């Protein structure tokens, strides 16, 4: 079934799928829930239900039942950081645990990996709308090929992420080929570096895990509204209710947005709906369920490339629209996710979780401006490929247990996983569209090209078994021993004839080892080694060995780190890492090959939390030495594209005790110079600094907790290239003023 694109249909009424119709009916239910009488906030039957589940159990159980006992954030901005709920402004946005680095919720202090957790409060207060905005929250995360109208796919530690395996939804794989709404996300967990122990096949950069909001203990109704100076408006409602006995909870998030980019004429609409439910089936069993639906349509800004003489365009205005009004990019995305957790006794539990999702999109885009001359003259190309689909299914069984063997204590996790992915696309239409100019763009008529129907293009089957044991000896030492055995089959097909092009099967074991030493309860030091594997590349159409599937790539990572939780409310994280990954490229003879390796060595620093009752800091730095090693002579020793030698990001907040309810904010992002391509390191995008200012005011008007936010991003209206990966140039956003209002009952 085709997605109805406004560019080709006169009827602009969105055509809802049957699932979307069900979700629309559920939205009507949310209105009824909002109108239902709320329990008094001092009544908390959910807490009683939670106590029945968590009695005698500690951190492993917290993830499974957190939604049943989530408390509303406190309004008091100067509350002690230690007593404030995790992730809130009052806690300095500190979060003490995450699920992305292991097989259950883990205390970050005990985790031998570098993990950053970005809470909903942090993202709302600092205007994070998409993944491309994460680069202002963590220095190791960089925006990568995120043009307005397109989706975001950041890099971590200088490595691009694979959009089919490096992204997670409540711990399970999801495709990242669409913009994903943040309205129902409780936090985003970022695991930096190799992740094969947790995931199997994945790129070496790291993982991004979306964790959804769970039903709250007390009734919640929150209304949010956002607007910026370019007339982008967004309305969002968040409603949560729980039955009187606390055993069943429901939470609904719905949003509508009229998208208006800083790029002139880039506009569109977005509709979002998400439902989360949990049920305490027995005192020892909890079921969680999520459904998410999003529809978005927007025209996009094409990429630029360096000028014909290798120089970067110097006078380009980021607000100039280089596309065509008829070239639009509609997407429709549905996700269904579930988790069942049962506690066998105080020491053993099992979790069965999985998801199903479906992405449908139509790429009808002015792809790029190439052959740019000094005066701005360029050639434009159109890519049209309708009815693309991606349909992954995932399932996992994890058994967690604790036991002793003599003086040794064990925390064991083992289980198996299944991943299936089908992708459909057509042969597509890609051709010269017309001549234009990047400083004075030309309107070109829609050629209305024909393109073959979408057909099965790729099928992936992956199964894996894993075992991870954390062995404690004494009070200060923990040894992590783990491994995963992955079995992967991948097939690619000719989208014109349907014939199978390639098929390969591989069976790979990847180990993971780490040692954690805690000289005192609030300090940990660790060293770790992990191997990772990812899908080998496919030779491009212009290679002599076109469509040849290369064998999987095995990467290695060594890491050492220090983590400190200061009593006042600050967290310090320091990590040293080295990652080696085989390098793939098209050589001088025209063959797509593996030759040499990419070696990334770096230092990461992070300081997060309350420096004082009035001051919050959320700052990080990354120093990165990236190089191509043992490769062919023409590229050996070169630096990979879009890998700055240093990045800094810092957010600070000041909440004066003498000015109750007010908070003043500032931000700074520094990006070092970056090479445009690894094949020729002579041209670089210059370094840049971007500053932001803001203020928010929190008060209570009757029963309503009200927050008003004002933000000014890129205060000095800096012109810069936000991404230059693989010679695809993306201009950064200009100075932007925005305001938002939140009202919570």
C-alpha positions as CSV (number, residue, x, y, z in Angstrom):
1,X,0.0,0.0,0.0
2,X,1.4,3.4,-1.0
3,X,1.9,6.3,1.3
4,X,-0.2,9.1,0.0
5,X,2.2,11.9,-0.9
6,X,0.8,15.4,-1.0
7,X,3.1,16.1,-4.0
8,X,1.2,13.7,-6.2
9,X,-2.3,13.7,-4.8
10,X,-4.9,16.5,-4.6
11,X,-6.5,15.0,-1.5
12,X,-4.3,16.1,1.4
13,X,-6.3,14.1,4.1
14,X,-3.9,11.6,5.6
15,X,-4.9,8.0,4.8
16,X,-4.8,6.0,8.0
17,X,-3.9,2.4,8.1
18,X,-6.1,0.0,10.2
19,X,-3.5,0.2,13.0
20,X,-3.6,4.0,12.8
21,X,-7.5,3.9,13.0
22,X,-7.2,1.8,16.2
23,X,-4.8,4.3,17.6
24,X,-7.1,7.2,16.7
25,X,-9.8,5.5,18.6
26,X,-7.5,5.1,21.6
27,X,-6.8,8.8,21.5
28,X,-10.5,9.3,22.1
29,X,-10.2,7.0,25.1
30,X,-7.4,9.3,26.4
31,X,-9.8,12.2,26.4
32,X,-12.1,10.2,28.5
33,X,-9.3,9.3,30.9
34,X,-8.3,12.9,31.2
35,X,-11.9,13.8,32.2
36,X,-12.1,10.9,34.8
37,X,-11.9,11.9,38.5
38,X,-8.3,11.8,39.7
39,X,-7.4,10.0,43.0
40,X,-6.0,12.1,45.7
41,X,-2.3,12.3,45.3
42,X,-1.7,10.9,48.8
43,X,-3.4,7.7,47.8
44,X,-0.8,5.4,46.2
45,X,-2.1,1.9,45.6
46,X,0.5,1.5,42.9
47,X,3.2,1.7,45.5
48,X,1.6,-1.1,47.4
49,X,1.6,-3.2,44.2
50,X,5.2,-2.3,43.6
51,X,6.2,-3.4,47.1
52,X,4.6,-6.8,46.4
53,X,6.9,-7.2,43.4
54,X,10.1,-5.7,44.6
55,X,10.2,-7.1,48.2
56,X,13.6,-8.6,48.8
57,X,14.9,-7.6,45.4
58,X,17.2,-4.7,44.4
59,X,18.6,-3.2,41.3
60,X,17.8,-6.0,38.9
61,X,14.1,-5.6,39.6
62,X,13.9,-1.9,39.3
63,X,13.8,-1.8,35.6
64,X,10.9,-4.2,35.3
65,X,8.6,-2.3,37.7
66,X,9.9,1.3,37.5
67,X,6.7,2.4,35.7
68,X,4.5,1.3,38.6
69,X,6.3,3.6,41.1
70,X,7.4,6.6,39.1
71,X,6.9,9.7,41.1
72,X,6.0,13.1,39.7
73,X,9.1,15.5,39.5
74,X,9.3,17.9,42.3
75,X,8.7,21.5,41.6
76,X,11.3,22.7,44.0
77,X,14.3,23.6,41.9
78,X,16.7,23.8,44.9
79,X,16.0,20.5,46.4
80,X,19.0,18.4,47.5
81,X,20.4,16.6,44.5
82,X,20.7,13.3,46.4
83,X,17.0,13.2,47.3
84,X,15.6,14.4,43.9
85,X,14.3,11.9,41.4
86,X,16.8,10.7,38.8
87,X,17.1,12.8,35.7
88,X,15.2,15.9,37.0
89,X,16.5,19.4,37.0
90,X,16.6,19.2,40.8
91,X,19.0,16.3,40.7
92,X,21.3,18.1,38.2
93,X,20.0,15.7,35.5
94,X,22.0,12.9,37.1
95,X,20.9,9.4,36.4
96,X,22.4,6.6,38.5
97,X,21.4,3.5,36.4
98,X,20.8,2.4,32.8
99,X,19.8,-0.8,31.0
100,X,21.8,-0.3,27.7
101,X,25.1,-1.6,29.0
102,X,23.9,-5.0,30.3
103,X,21.0,-7.4,30.5
104,X,19.1,-5.7,33.3
105,X,19.1,-2.3,35.0
106,X,22.7,-1.6,36.1
107,X,24.2,1.0,38.4
108,X,26.4,3.1,36.2
109,X,29.1,3.2,38.8
110,X,29.5,-0.6,38.5
111,X,29.4,-0.6,34.7
112,X,32.7,-1.1,32.8
113,X,31.6,1.0,29.9
114,X,31.1,4.7,29.1
115,X,27.4,5.4,29.2
116,X,25.5,8.8,29.1
117,X,21.9,9.0,30.1
118,X,19.9,12.0,28.8
119,X,16.6,12.4,30.7
120,X,13.3,13.8,29.4
121,X,13.6,16.9,31.7
122,X,17.0,17.6,30.2
123,X,15.8,17.3,26.6
124,X,12.7,19.3,27.3
125,X,14.5,22.2,29.1
126,X,17.2,22.4,26.4
127,X,15.1,22.0,23.3
128,X,16.2,18.6,22.1
129,X,13.7,17.6,19.4
130,X,15.7,15.0,17.3
131,X,18.8,12.9,17.5
132,X,20.7,15.6,15.7
133,X,20.3,17.8,18.8
134,X,22.2,15.3,21.0
135,X,25.5,16.8,20.0
136,X,24.9,19.7,22.4
137,X,24.4,17.3,25.3
138,X,27.5,15.0,24.8
139,X,30.8,15.7,23.2
140,X,31.2,12.1,21.9
141,X,28.0,12.3,19.9
142,X,28.2,14.3,16.7
143,X,25.5,15.3,14.2
144,X,25.9,13.4,11.0
145,X,24.1,14.0,7.7
146,X,21.0,15.5,9.3
147,X,19.5,17.9,6.8
148,X,16.1,19.5,7.6
149,X,13.4,17.2,6.4
150,X,15.6,14.2,6.7
151,X,16.1,11.9,9.6
152,X,19.0,12.0,12.1
153,X,21.8,9.5,12.4
154,X,24.5,10.7,14.7
155,X,28.1,9.4,15.0
156,X,29.7,8.2,18.3
157,X,33.4,8.4,18.9
158,X,33.8,9.3,15.3
159,X,32.0,6.2,13.9
160,X,28.8,6.3,12.0
161,X,26.0,4.1,13.3
162,X,24.2,1.4,11.3
163,X,20.6,2.5,11.0
164,X,19.3,-1.0,11.2
165,X,21.2,-2.4,14.2
166,X,22.7,0.4,16.3
167,X,19.4,1.8,17.6
168,X,17.2,0.3,20.3
169,X,13.6,0.7,21.5
170,X,13.4,-0.4,25.2
171,X,16.4,-2.5,24.6
172,X,15.3,-4.2,21.3
173,X,16.5,-3.4,17.8
174,X,14.7,-0.8,15.7
175,X,15.3,0.8,12.3
176,X,16.4,4.4,12.3
177,X,15.3,5.5,8.8
178,X,12.8,8.0,10.0
179,X,12.5,10.9,12.5
180,X,11.4,9.5,15.9
181,X,9.2,11.5,18.2
182,X,10.6,12.3,21.7
183,X,7.2,13.0,23.4
184,X,6.9,9.5,25.0
185,X,10.6,9.0,25.8
186,X,11.6,9.0,29.5
187,X,15.3,9.0,28.6
188,X,17.8,8.2,25.8
189,X,20.7,6.0,26.8
190,X,23.9,6.3,24.9
191,X,26.5,3.4,25.1
192,X,29.8,4.6,23.7
193,X,31.9,2.0,21.8
194,X,31.5,-1.6,20.9
195,X,28.3,-3.4,21.9
196,X,28.4,-6.9,20.4
197,X,27.9,-8.5,23.9
198,X,24.5,-6.8,24.1
199,X,23.5,-6.8,20.5
200,X,25.4,-9.2,18.2
201,X,26.0,-7.6,14.9
202,X,26.4,-3.8,15.2
203,X,28.7,-0.9,14.2
204,X,31.5,-0.1,16.6
205,X,30.4,3.5,17.5
206,X,27.9,2.5,20.1
207,X,24.2,2.2,20.9
208,X,21.3,4.6,21.2
209,X,18.4,3.2,23.3
210,X,15.0,4.9,23.6
211,X,13.4,4.2,26.9
212,X,9.7,5.0,27.0
213,X,7.7,6.6,29.7
214,X,5.7,4.2,32.0
215,X,2.4,4.8,33.7
216,X,2.8,6.8,36.9
217,X,1.7,6.0,40.4
218,X,-0.3,9.3,40.8
219,X,-2.6,10.6,38.1
220,X,-0.9,12.8,35.6
221,X,-2.2,15.2,33.0
222,X,0.4,17.4,31.3
223,X,-0.1,19.8,28.3
224,X,3.0,21.1,26.4
225,X,3.1,23.8,23.7
226,X,6.2,24.8,21.7
227,X,6.7,27.6,19.1
228,X,9.8,29.1,17.5
229,X,10.5,32.2,15.4
230,X,10.0,30.3,12.1
231,X,6.4,29.5,13.1
232,X,7.1,25.8,13.9
233,X,4.4,24.9,16.4
234,X,3.9,21.7,18.4
235,X,1.2,20.6,20.8
236,X,1.6,17.6,23.1
237,X,-0.5,16.0,25.8
238,X,0.7,13.4,28.3
239,X,-1.9,11.5,30.3
240,X,-1.4,8.7,32.9
241,X,-3.9,6.9,35.0
242,X,-3.9,3.8,37.2
243,X,-6.6,1.6,38.6
244,X,-7.6,2.0,42.3
245,X,-5.7,-1.1,43.3
246,X,-2.6,0.0,41.3
247,X,-2.4,-3.2,39.3
248,X,-3.0,-1.7,35.9
249,X,-1.7,1.5,34.5
250,X,-2.1,3.4,31.2
251,X,-0.2,6.3,29.7
252,X,-0.9,8.1,26.5
253,X,1.2,10.7,24.7
254,X,-0.2,12.4,21.6
255,X,1.3,15.3,19.6
256,X,0.6,17.3,16.5
257,X,3.2,19.5,14.9
258,X,3.3,22.0,12.0
259,X,6.9,21.8,11.1
260,X,8.6,25.0,9.8
261,X,12.3,24.7,9.3
262,X,14.8,27.5,9.5
263,X,15.3,26.7,5.8
264,X,12.7,28.7,3.8
265,X,10.0,26.6,2.3
266,X,10.9,23.5,4.2
267,X,7.6,22.7,5.9
268,X,5.3,19.8,6.6
269,X,3.2,18.2,9.3
270,X,3.7,15.5,11.9
271,X,1.2,13.4,13.9
272,X,2.3,11.3,16.8
273,X,0.6,8.9,19.2
274,X,1.9,6.5,21.8
275,X,0.3,4.2,24.4
276,X,2.1,2.5,27.3
277,X,0.5,0.1,29.6
278,X,1.6,-2.2,32.4
279,X,-0.2,-4.9,34.4
280,X,0.8,-6.6,37.6
281,X,-0.4,-10.1,36.6
282,X,0.7,-11.7,39.9
283,X,2.7,-10.4,42.9
284,X,5.8,-11.7,41.0
285,X,4.9,-11.0,37.3
286,X,4.6,-7.7,35.5
287,X,3.7,-7.1,31.8
288,X,4.6,-4.0,29.9
289,X,3.3,-3.0,26.5
290,X,3.9,-0.1,24.1
291,X,2.4,1.0,20.8
292,X,3.7,4.0,18.9
293,X,2.6,5.5,15.7
294,X,4.0,8.4,13.8
295,X,3.3,10.0,10.4
296,X,5.4,12.8,9.0
297,X,5.7,14.5,5.6
298,X,8.1,17.3,4.7
299,X,10.2,18.4,1.8
300,X,13.9,18.3,2.4
301,X,17.0,20.3,2.0
302,X,19.5,18.6,-0.4
303,X,23.1,18.0,0.4
304,X,25.9,20.1,-0.9
305,X,29.4,18.9,-2.0
306,X,32.6,20.9,-2.1
307,X,33.1,23.1,-5.2
308,X,34.7,21.7,-8.3
309,X,38.1,23.0,-7.2
310,X,37.8,21.3,-3.8
311,X,36.9,24.4,-1.8
312,X,33.9,24.6,0.5
313,X,31.2,27.1,-0.4
314,X,32.0,30.1,1.7
315,X,29.0,32.4,1.4
316,X,26.2,29.9,1.6
317,X,23.1,31.1,3.6
318,X,21.8,28.2,5.6
319,X,18.2,29.5,5.2
320,X,18.4,29.2,1.4
321,X,16.1,26.4,0.1
322,X,17.8,24.3,-2.5
323,X,15.1,21.7,-3.1
324,X,11.8,21.8,-5.0
325,X,8.4,22.3,-3.4
326,X,7.0,19.2,-5.1
327,X,9.7,16.9,-3.8
328,X,8.5,15.6,-0.5
329,X,9.5,12.8,1.9
330,X,6.5,11.1,3.6
331,X,7.1,8.4,6.3
332,X,4.8,6.3,8.4
333,X,6.1,4.3,11.3
334,X,4.4,1.8,13.7
335,X,6.1,0.1,16.7
336,X,4.6,-2.5,19.0
337,X,6.7,-3.6,21.9
338,X,6.2,-5.8,24.9
339,X,8.0,-7.2,28.0
340,X,7.0,-9.9,30.5
341,X,9.1,-10.2,33.6
342,X,8.7,-12.9,36.3
343,X,10.5,-13.3,39.6
344,X,11.0,-16.9,40.3
345,X,12.3,-16.1,43.8
346,X,14.5,-13.4,45.5
347,X,17.5,-14.4,43.4
348,X,16.2,-15.5,40.0
349,X,14.1,-14.0,37.4
350,X,13.4,-14.2,33.6
351,X,12.4,-11.6,31.1
352,X,10.8,-12.2,27.7
353,X,10.7,-9.2,25.5
354,X,10.3,-8.4,21.8
355,X,9.0,-5.9,19.3
356,X,7.6,-5.6,15.8
357,X,7.8,-2.5,13.7
358,X,7.0,-1.3,10.2
359,X,8.4,1.7,8.4
360,X,6.9,2.9,5.1
361,X,8.4,5.8,3.3
362,X,8.6,7.4,-0.1
363,X,11.8,9.1,-1.2
364,X,11.0,11.8,-3.7
365,X,14.0,14.1,-3.2
366,X,16.3,16.5,-4.8
367,X,19.3,14.5,-3.7
368,X,22.2,16.9,-4.0
369,X,23.9,19.8,-5.7
370,X,27.0,18.6,-7.4
371,X,29.6,20.2,-9.6
372,X,29.4,23.5,-7.8
373,X,31.3,26.4,-9.4
374,X,32.8,29.4,-7.7
375,X,29.8,31.5,-8.7
376,X,27.4,28.9,-7.2
377,X,26.2,27.3,-10.5
378,X,25.4,23.6,-9.8
379,X,23.8,20.5,-11.2
380,X,20.9,18.9,-9.3
381,X,19.8,15.3,-9.3
382,X,16.4,13.7,-8.4
383,X,16.0,10.4,-6.5
384,X,12.6,8.9,-6.6
385,X,11.9,5.5,-4.9
386,X,8.3,4.9,-3.7
387,X,6.9,2.3,-1.3
388,X,10.0,1.5,0.6
389,X,9.5,-0.7,3.6
390,X,11.5,-2.0,6.6
391,X,10.0,-4.6,8.8
392,X,12.0,-6.0,11.7
393,X,10.9,-8.5,14.3
394,X,12.9,-9.2,17.5
395,X,12.6,-11.5,20.5
396,X,14.8,-12.2,23.5
397,X,14.8,-14.4,26.5
398,X,17.0,-13.4,29.4
399,X,17.5,-15.3,32.7
400,X,19.1,-13.4,35.6
401,X,20.3,-15.0,38.8
402,X,22.5,-14.6,41.8
403,X,24.4,-17.3,43.7
404,X,27.6,-17.9,45.6
405,X,30.4,-20.4,45.0
406,X,32.5,-20.4,48.1
407,X,33.9,-16.9,48.6
408,X,32.8,-15.7,45.2
409,X,29.4,-14.1,44.4
410,X,27.9,-14.4,40.9
411,X,25.4,-12.2,39.0
412,X,24.6,-14.3,36.0
413,X,22.7,-13.4,32.8
414,X,22.2,-15.8,30.0
415,X,19.7,-16.3,27.2
416,X,19.0,-16.1,23.5
417,X,17.8,-13.7,20.9
418,X,16.2,-13.7,17.5
419,X,16.3,-10.9,14.9
420,X,14.5,-10.9,11.5
421,X,14.5,-8.0,9.0
422,X,12.9,-7.6,5.6
423,X,13.6,-4.5,3.5
424,X,11.8,-3.6,0.3
425,X,12.6,-0.9,-2.2
426,X,12.5,-0.5,-6.0
427,X,15.3,0.0,-8.5
428,X,14.4,3.7,-8.2
429,X,14.9,6.7,-10.4
430,X,18.1,8.7,-10.2
431,X,18.9,11.2,-12.9
432,X,19.9,14.7,-13.7
433,X,17.1,17.1,-12.8
434,X,18.5,20.5,-14.0
435,X,20.9,23.2,-13.6
436,X,20.6,25.6,-10.6
437,X,22.6,27.9,-8.4
438,X,23.2,27.5,-4.6
439,X,23.0,31.3,-4.1
440,X,20.0,31.8,-6.5
441,X,18.1,28.5,-6.8
442,X,16.0,27.8,-9.8
443,X,12.5,26.3,-9.7
444,X,12.3,23.2,-11.9
445,X,9.1,21.4,-13.0
446,X,8.3,18.0,-11.5
447,X,9.3,15.4,-14.1
448,X,6.9,12.9,-12.6
449,X,9.2,10.0,-13.2
450,X,8.1,6.4,-13.3
451,X,9.9,4.0,-10.9
452,X,9.6,0.2,-10.6
453,X,7.5,-1.1,-7.8
454,X,9.2,-2.0,-4.6
455,X,10.3,-5.6,-4.2
456,X,12.1,-7.6,-1.6
457,X,15.7,-6.3,-1.6
458,X,17.2,-7.6,1.6
459,X,16.5,-10.3,4.2
460,X,18.4,-10.8,7.4
461,X,18.1,-13.6,9.9
462,X,20.2,-13.5,13.1
463,X,20.1,-15.7,16.1
464,X,22.4,-15.6,19.1
465,X,23.0,-17.0,22.6
466,X,24.9,-15.1,25.3
467,X,26.3,-15.6,28.8
468,X,27.6,-12.9,31.1
469,X,28.8,-13.5,34.6
470,X,29.8,-10.7,37.1
471,X,32.0,-12.3,39.7
472,X,32.6,-10.4,43.0
473,X,35.5,-11.3,45.2
474,X,36.0,-9.2,48.3
475,X,34.1,-6.0,48.7
476,X,36.0,-4.1,46.0
477,X,36.6,-6.2,43.0
478,X,34.2,-7.4,40.2
479,X,35.3,-9.5,37.2
480,X,33.0,-9.4,34.1
481,X,33.3,-12.4,31.8
482,X,31.0,-12.8,28.9
483,X,30.5,-13.9,25.3
484,X,28.0,-14.1,22.5
485,X,27.7,-16.7,19.7
486,X,25.9,-15.2,16.7
487,X,24.6,-16.9,13.7
488,X,23.7,-14.6,10.8
489,X,22.3,-15.2,7.3
490,X,21.9,-12.4,4.9
491,X,20.4,-12.4,1.4
492,X,20.2,-9.5,-1.1
493,X,18.0,-9.5,-4.2
494,X,17.9,-7.8,-7.6
495,X,15.0,-5.3,-7.2
496,X,14.3,-5.4,-10.9
497,X,14.2,-9.2,-11.5
498,X,13.7,-10.5,-8.0
499,X,16.7,-12.8,-8.4
500,X,19.0,-13.5,-5.5
501,X,22.2,-11.6,-5.8
502,X,24.2,-12.6,-2.7
503,X,23.8,-15.0,0.2
504,X,26.2,-15.7,3.0
505,X,26.1,-17.3,6.4
506,X,28.5,-16.8,9.3
507,X,28.9,-18.0,12.8
508,X,30.9,-15.7,15.0
509,X,31.9,-15.7,18.7
510,X,32.7,-12.4,20.4
511,X,34.1,-12.2,23.9
512,X,33.9,-9.4,26.5
513,X,36.1,-9.1,29.6
514,X,36.3,-6.3,32.2
515,X,37.6,-5.7,35.7
516,X,36.1,-3.2,38.1
517,X,37.8,-2.0,41.3
518,X,35.9,0.1,43.9
519,X,38.4,1.5,46.5
520,X,35.4,3.1,48.1
521,X,31.6,3.0,47.5
522,X,31.5,6.1,45.4
523,X,34.6,5.5,43.2
524,X,35.2,2.9,40.6
525,X,38.0,2.2,38.2
526,X,37.7,-0.3,35.3
527,X,39.5,-1.8,32.3
528,X,37.7,-3.7,29.6
529,X,38.3,-5.5,26.3
530,X,35.5,-6.4,23.8
531,X,35.3,-7.6,20.3
532,X,32.6,-6.6,18.0
533,X,31.2,-7.6,14.6
534,X,29.2,-5.9,12.0
535,X,27.8,-6.6,8.5
536,X,30.4,-6.3,5.8
537,X,29.8,-3.7,3.1
538,X,28.3,-4.3,-0.4
539,X,30.2,-3.1,-3.4
540,X,28.6,-0.1,-5.0
541,X,27.1,0.1,-8.5
542,X,30.2,1.8,-9.9
543,X,32.7,-0.8,-8.6
544,X,34.1,-3.6,-10.8
545,X,32.8,-6.2,-8.3
546,X,29.3,-4.5,-8.1
547,X,27.0,-5.9,-5.5
548,X,29.6,-8.2,-4.0
549,X,28.9,-8.8,-0.3
550,X,32.1,-8.6,1.8
551,X,32.5,-10.8,4.9
552,X,31.7,-9.4,8.4
553,X,34.0,-7.0,10.0
554,X,35.5,-7.8,13.4
555,X,36.5,-4.8,15.5
556,X,38.3,-4.6,18.8
557,X,38.1,-2.1,21.7
558,X,40.3,-1.5,24.8
559,X,39.0,0.9,27.4
560,X,39.9,2.1,30.8
561,X,37.9,4.5,33.0
562,X,37.3,6.2,36.3
563,X,33.9,7.1,37.7
564,X,33.3,9.2,40.9
565,X,30.0,10.1,42.6
566,X,30.7,13.2,44.7
567,X,28.7,13.6,47.9
568,X,27.6,17.1,46.9
569,X,25.8,15.9,43.8
570,X,28.4,15.7,41.0
571,X,29.4,12.8,38.8
572,X,32.8,12.6,37.2
573,X,33.5,10.2,34.3
574,X,36.8,9.7,32.6
575,X,37.5,7.1,29.9
576,X,40.4,6.2,27.6
577,X,39.6,4.1,24.6
578,X,41.1,2.5,21.5
579,X,39.0,1.1,18.7
580,X,40.3,-0.7,15.6
581,X,38.0,-1.5,12.7
582,X,38.7,-2.9,9.2
583,X,38.4,-0.2,6.5
584,X,36.4,-0.7,3.3
585,X,36.6,1.4,0.2
586,X,36.8,1.4,-3.6
587,X,40.5,1.1,-4.5
588,X,42.4,2.7,-7.5
589,X,41.6,-0.4,-9.6
590,X,37.9,0.0,-9.1
591,X,37.4,-2.9,-6.7
592,X,35.5,-2.5,-3.4
593,X,37.8,-4.1,-0.8
594,X,38.8,-4.3,2.8
595,X,42.2,-2.7,3.1
596,X,43.9,-1.6,6.4
597,X,41.9,-0.4,9.4
598,X,40.5,2.7,11.1
599,X,42.1,3.3,14.5
600,X,40.3,5.7,16.8
601,X,42.1,6.6,20.1
602,X,40.5,9.0,22.5
603,X,39.9,10.6,25.9
604,X,36.5,11.4,27.2
605,X,35.6,13.6,30.2
606,X,32.2,14.2,31.7
607,X,31.0,16.3,34.7
608,X,27.3,16.2,35.6
609,X,25.1,17.3,38.4
610,X,24.8,20.0,41.1
611,X,28.0,22.0,41.7
612,X,26.0,23.8,44.5
613,X,22.3,24.1,45.4
614,X,22.1,26.9,42.8
615,X,24.4,25.7,40.1
616,X,24.0,22.8,37.7
617,X,26.6,21.7,35.2
618,X,26.2,19.1,32.4
619,X,29.6,19.2,30.5
620,X,31.7,16.8,28.5
621,X,34.8,16.7,26.3
622,X,36.3,14.3,23.7
623,X,39.8,14.3,22.3
624,X,40.1,12.0,19.3
625,X,43.0,10.8,17.3
626,X,41.6,9.0,14.3
627,X,43.7,7.5,11.5
628,X,43.7,5.1,8.6
629,X,46.4,2.5,9.2
630,X,48.1,-0.1,7.0
631,X,46.0,1.0,4.0
632,X,47.0,1.6,0.4
633,X,49.6,4.3,-0.1
634,X,47.2,7.0,-1.3
635,X,45.2,7.0,1.9
636,X,47.5,5.5,4.5
637,X,47.9,7.9,7.4
638,X,44.9,10.0,6.4
639,X,42.2,11.0,8.9
640,X,38.6,9.7,8.3
641,X,36.1,12.3,7.3
642,X,34.0,14.3,9.9
643,X,36.2,13.2,12.9
644,X,37.2,16.3,14.8
645,X,40.3,16.1,17.0
646,X,38.4,17.7,19.9
647,X,34.8,18.5,20.8
648,X,33.3,20.2,23.9
649,X,29.8,20.6,25.0
650,X,28.6,22.3,28.2
651,X,25.2,23.3,29.7
652,X,25.0,25.3,32.9
653,X,22.0,26.4,34.9
654,X,21.7,28.9,37.7
655,X,18.7,28.9,40.0
656,X,19.2,31.7,42.5
657,X,17.9,31.0,46.0
658,X,16.7,34.6,46.3
659,X,14.7,34.4,43.0
660,X,12.4,31.5,43.7
661,X,11.2,29.6,40.6
662,X,13.6,31.2,38.1
663,X,16.4,29.3,36.3
664,X,18.9,30.9,33.9
665,X,20.7,28.7,31.4
666,X,23.7,28.8,29.1
667,X,25.2,26.4,26.6
668,X,28.4,26.1,24.5
669,X,29.4,23.6,21.8
670,X,32.8,23.5,20.2
671,X,33.6,21.4,17.2
672,X,37.1,21.1,15.9
673,X,38.1,21.2,12.2
674,X,37.0,18.1,10.2
675,X,38.3,16.7,7.0
676,X,35.7,16.5,4.3
677,X,36.9,13.1,2.9
678,X,39.5,10.5,3.9
679,X,40.7,10.2,0.3
680,X,42.1,13.8,0.3
681,X,42.9,15.5,3.6
682,X,43.7,18.8,2.0
683,X,40.2,20.4,2.5
684,X,38.7,20.8,6.0
685,X,35.6,22.4,7.4
686,X,36.8,25.0,10.0
687,X,36.2,24.6,13.7
688,X,33.2,26.5,15.2
689,X,31.7,27.5,18.5
690,X,27.9,27.9,19.1
691,X,26.5,29.5,22.2
692,X,23.0,29.4,23.7
693,X,21.1,31.3,26.4
694,X,17.8,30.6,28.1
695,X,15.5,31.1,31.1
696,X,12.6,29.3,32.6
697,X,10.1,30.1,35.3
698,X,8.3,27.5,37.4
699,X,5.3,28.3,39.5
700,X,2.0,26.8,40.7
701,X,-1.3,28.4,39.6
702,X,-4.1,26.8,41.5
703,X,-3.7,23.0,40.9
704,X,-1.5,23.5,37.9
705,X,2.3,23.2,38.0
706,X,3.4,25.6,35.2
707,X,6.7,26.0,33.5
708,X,7.6,28.7,30.9
709,X,10.8,28.3,28.9
710,X,12.6,30.8,26.6
711,X,15.6,29.7,24.6
712,X,18.0,31.5,22.1
713,X,20.2,29.1,20.2
714,X,23.3,30.1,18.3
715,X,23.2,33.5,20.0
716,X,25.9,35.1,17.7
717,X,24.3,33.7,14.5
718,X,27.4,31.7,13.6
719,X,27.6,30.2,10.1
720,X,29.1,26.7,10.2
721,X,29.0,23.3,8.6
722,X,27.3,21.0,11.1
723,X,28.3,17.8,9.2
724,X,30.7,17.1,6.4
725,X,30.7,13.2,6.4
726,X,31.7,11.7,3.1
727,X,31.7,15.1,1.4
728,X,28.0,15.7,2.1
729,X,27.8,19.2,3.5
730,X,25.1,20.2,5.9
731,X,24.8,23.9,7.0
732,X,24.1,24.5,10.7
733,X,21.0,26.3,12.0
734,X,21.1,30.1,12.4
735,X,20.2,32.0,15.5
736,X,16.8,30.7,16.6
737,X,14.5,32.0,19.4
738,X,11.9,29.6,20.8
739,X,9.4,29.4,23.7
740,X,7.5,26.6,25.3
741,X,4.8,26.2,28.0
742,X,4.2,23.1,30.2
743,X,1.2,22.8,32.5
744,X,0.9,19.7,34.7
745,X,-2.1,18.7,36.9
